[in-house]
Amino acid sequence: MTEPHADVVNAFVSALARVLRTSLNEPARFASLHVGRAIPAPSVAVSVELTGALCGPVTWVFSPDLARVLATRMMMCDEVPAETVADAVAELSNIVTGNATGPLHDAGYDVEILPPVIYDSVAHPELSRDQLIATIAASNGTVRVYLGVELAGVAA
């Protein structure tokens, strides 16, 4: 595994912290950084594929309570159907990934993002290979960012 450079990790972590702060009206904090592949159950997971100077998935794994709170804030209502939670988190993951592309470009990584895909963490409780995982915490739960990206032309 080729671990992402610090500027790549920072682009995603900073974008996530900003979006969570705006969405929740409270600060989010960096909680941990480690390597792994297991996705905690239960969770709501979304993968966004990058192409260009960096290739591969960034998988956003939300704790259920935080996913539900974010979905209700995005939909501006008190409750949302369970099937809407995953769609709302997919859109939020897309927004965060999009926000990370500016700092990535500034660091010399021109990338494009593909549409988000909801990841079935029940059927697939592990990703195919170890990845760097950054965990961001808020009062309602956590988001784990699995950085499966590699420099273009570098095999996993």
N, C-alpha and C positions, 0 to 999 in steps of 0.2 A: 504494500500500500504506500503510495506517495501522499504524505499528509499535506493539506493545503497550507500555503504560506499565511503568515499572520495577517497580512492585509486582506486576504480572501476571507478568513474567519471573521475579522473585524467588520468587513462590509456587511455580512449577513447578520451578525450579532447586533451591530449598531442599528441596522434597519429594523430588525425585530423589536428592539427596545423602544425605538421611536414610535413604531406603529402601535405597540401595546400601550405605551404611555398615553398616546392620543385616544385610543379606543377605550381604555379603562379609566382614564383620568387619574392615574396613579403611576408611580415609577415602577419599572420592572428592573430586576437586578440579575447580574451574571451570577450563576450558582456553581457551575462546575464545567470542567472540560476533561473528557476521557475518550478512550477508543473502545468501540464495541459494535455489535450488530443486532442485539436483541431489542425488540420494540416492546415496551411495557404494556401489559394488559390491565385494565381496558384503556384504550386510547383512541383518538381520532387522528389518522395519519394521512398526509398528502405529499405527493412527490412532484417536484417541478424539475424537468430536465433542462440542462444548459447545453448550448452548443457554441462553438467558436473557440476562443483561446482557452476556455475551460469547458470540459465535457463531462457529462454525467449528472446524476440526480442530487438534488438537495431535498431531503425528506424532512418535513415539518411534523412533529408528533406532539399533539396537544393532549393534556390531561382532560378527562371528560367534563369536569366542572368548569374549567377555564374555557373549553370549547363552547359549552352551553352559554356561558356569560357573554362571550364574544359574539355569538350568533344572535342573542337577544338584543345586544347593543346595535349590531349591524342592521337588524330587521326592525329596530325601534319598537319592540313590543316586549311584554312580560314573559311570554313563553313562545317557544318555537317547536314544531314537530321534530322528532328525532332525525328524520331524513334531511331536514333543512340544516341541521347543525353541520354535517359533513360538507354540504355545499357552501355554506358560509365560511367555514374554515378554509376550504379550497380557494375561495376568492381572496381571503385575507392572506393566505400563503403566496398567492400570485402577486398581490400588492407588495408584500414584503420583499419577495424576490425581485420584483421590478425596481423597488427602491434601492436594492443592493447593486443594481447594474451601473449606476452613476459612479459610486466609489470604486467599483471594479474597473470601469473604463479609465478613471483617473489613475489607477494603479497599473494600467497597461494591459488589462484583460478585457478585450472586446468580446462580449457574449450576447447571445440572444436566448430568450426563454421560450419554452414550449408550454402549451396549456397545462394547468395542474391536473393531476390524476389522483383520485381518492384511492388510498392504499388499504387493502384488506388485511389489517394486522391480526385478525383472528385466524384467517387461512394461512397467513405467512407471518409468524411471530418473529422472524429474523430476516434481516437483509442478507444478500448473497455474500457479502464480504465485510470485514471490519471497516469502520469509518470513524472519523473524528466526530465527536458529539459534544456540542455546546448546549448547556442547559440554562435557560432563562426562567426566573421565577417571578411570579406576581402573587398577590394575596389569594387569588382563587385557584392557583395551580401553576403548572409549568408547561413550557414548550421546549422540546428537545430538537435541536437542529442537527441532522445527520448529514455531514458534508461528504458526499460520495463523488465529488468533482475531482478531476485530474487535469493537468496541463494537456492541451491537445497534443496528440502523438505519443503520450506516455501510457503504456498498457498497465492495467490493474494487476 
